[in-house]
Amino acid sequence: MPVEIDITQRLSTIADATLEIVAADGIDGVSIRAVAKRIGGSTTLVTNYLPTREALLLNAIEHAIQAWGQELGQSIEGSAGRERLAAVARWACSTTGNDQVLRRLFMEILGRGGPESASVQALRRDSRISRDLLAGAAGDAGAADPAFAADILHLVLRGFYVSSLEDPERWNSDRVGPLIDRLVGLLTAPPD
């Protein structure tokens, strides 16, 4: 009787191994062979699910985005108005767990990939979803111009991603959280 394989779990294991390689060796260390070695199997164990290096990277991105969606949902649960917008923005400037590794991976993919790359397209979709989430939260928070507030927050947060890679000791969650709270206050303040 054949062994039943949980495909979702296998893809998750492959995504975790891919991120471990990125953390240790950078994006250039990612290969089907390196991932197979990391999970203790043959290359066929990987290629049965993800036949190319691009597919490995896309799998890691998709798993990260899915996990982030769950984390965000927990972070904003029960919050409303200005506090919800602040919670979304504070969550986006986290520097815990795999956040730094993922940002490094994303920056490298964006810098190297062409617009037709499935990984670049996945990152673009996530970016647009994040910006739209900020707009919805800004509207709920009573911002006079929710689209403007979302654009400003989106650009500030994307800038934070780069800054947190350049100087992680200085630009971390603890330092940026109060700045984000203040910015949210300014963007949602009633007009004079």
N, C-alpha and C positions, 0 to 999 in steps of 0.2 A: 504494500500500500504506500503510495507516494506521501512524502512529508508535506503537510499543509503549511504554506508560507504566508505570513501576514505582510502583504506588499507595502502597506502604509508604514509598518514598523521597519521594514527593510529600507525603504526610502529615507526614513528618519535617521536610521543608523548611518547610512551613506552620507546624508547631509551633515551629521555630527562629525564624521570622520573628515569630510571635506573642510569643515571649519577648523578642526584641530590642525590640519595641514597648513591652512592659511595662517593660523596663529603662530605655528612653528617656523614655517618656511616661506610664507608669502604666497601670493597667487601663482607664482611660477612653479611652486612645488606641487601644485594640484595636477594629478594625472590619474588615469584609471588604475594604473599599476600601484601608485602610492596609496590610493584609497583602498584598494583591495588588500594591500599589505596591512594597512591600519586596522581594517575590520577582521583580519585573519582569514582571508579567503583568496580564491583565485580571481583573476581579472574577469572571468566569465560570471562570477557572482555579482559583479558590478554591471557588466555590459548587458546582462539579461534584462536589466531595468533602465539603465542609462548608458546608451551606446557611445557617447562622445564626451569629451572634456567640457564642452559647452553645456551639455545636458547635466553634468555634475554640478557646474556652477549655478545653473538655473534651479536645480533641485535644492541646493543650499539656500538660495535666495527665497524661493517659494516657501520653504520650511520656516525660515526666519520671519518672513512677512506674516505667515499664519500664526506663529508663536507670539509675535508682537501684537497682532490683533487681539488675541486672547488676553495678553497682559494689559493692553489699553482698556479693554472692556472692564477688567477688574479694577483698574485705576480710577475710572470715571463713574463706576457704579454708585448710584445714589446721589451724585452731584448734579447741580443744575446751575444755570445762569453763569455768572462770572467765574464761580468756582469750577464749573465744568470746563470752561475754556482754559483756565489756569492749569487744571489737572491734565488736560490734553497736552498743553505746551510743556509742562514740567516733565511729563512722561517722555516726551520726544527728546528731552535733553538729558536722559539717563546715561550714566557711564558705568553701569554695572553689568555683570554677566558677560555675554558675548558682544555687547554693543560696540566696543572699540574694534574688535576683529571684523565684525560685519561692516562697519563704516569703512574700514580700510579696504575690505573686499569690494564694497560698492564703488568706492572712489577709483580703484584700479580698473574695475569693469567699465565704468563710465569713461575713463581716460583712454582705454585701449579698444573698446568695442565700437563697432560701427552702428549706425542707427537701425540696421536690419537685425542686429544681434537680439536673440530672444531674451537674453539676460538684461540688456539695456532696455528693451521694451517692457519687461517686468518691473524694472526699477522706475521707469517713467510712469507706468500705471499706478504703482504704489505712491509715487510723489503726488500725482494728481488726486488720488483718493485722500491722502493726508491733507492736502490743501483744502479739499472740499469739506473734510471733517472739521477743519479749523473754521471755515466759513459758516458752517451750520452752528458750531458752538459759539462763534462770535455773534451770530444773529440771535441765538437764545440768550446770550449775555447782554443783549441790548446795545451792541455797538451801533453807532450812527451809520457806519458804512461797513457791513460785515465782510464784503469782498476785499476792501482795502485792509481791514484788520487781518484777514486771513493771509493776504499777500505779504504784509509786513512780517507777521509771525513766521510764515513759511520761509521767507528769505533769511530771517534771523536764525531760525533753527538750522537751516541748511549751512549757513555760515558757521554755526556752532559745531557742526559735524567736522568741518575742516579744521577749525581751531582746536577742537578736542584731540585731533590727531597730531597737530603741530606741537601743542604744548599741553599734554594731558594733566600735568600737575596743576597748572593754572586754570584751565578751562574744564572743570568737572561739574557734576550735578550740584554739589553743595554751593559752589560759587555762582552758577548760572541760575539756579532755582529762584533766588530772590530777584534777580534781574528780570526774569520772565514774568514773575508776579507783578513787578512794577510796570513792565510794558503792557501786560494785560489790563492793568488798572488805567493806564493812559489811553489805551485803545477803546476802552468801554466806558470811559468817563462821560457824563452828560455834557453836551455842548454848552459853552459859556453863554 
